[in-house]
Amino acid sequence: MEPFRSEIRNTPSAQTIQIYLSDESLDMKIKHHLESFNEIDSIEVRETVAQNRSNESLSVFLKDGIDINKMKACIDSSLWWYFEEDLVD
């Protein structure tokens, strides 16, 4: 099983990047890791009610004018690096 999955979602107010972690106990660690990105406005841990999904997800809200596709690719790359480093330790 992959350590995470991310997708771009549309909300009534803005597009967000949803991150679903295989291990929900890492939600706060990953939230803290992502807070270092200047392009991110805020991150919320939310309960997920959809089928076939984790019980929780991270909702990443970007600052105005940020390309969501480029930011998703950047976040995905950073998370792959994070989990690879974590597995080595």
Secondary structure by P-SEA (a helix, b strand, c coil): cccbbbbbbbcccbbbbbbbbccccaaaaaaaaacccccccccccccccccccccbbbbbbbcccccaaaaaaaaaaaaaaaaaaaaac
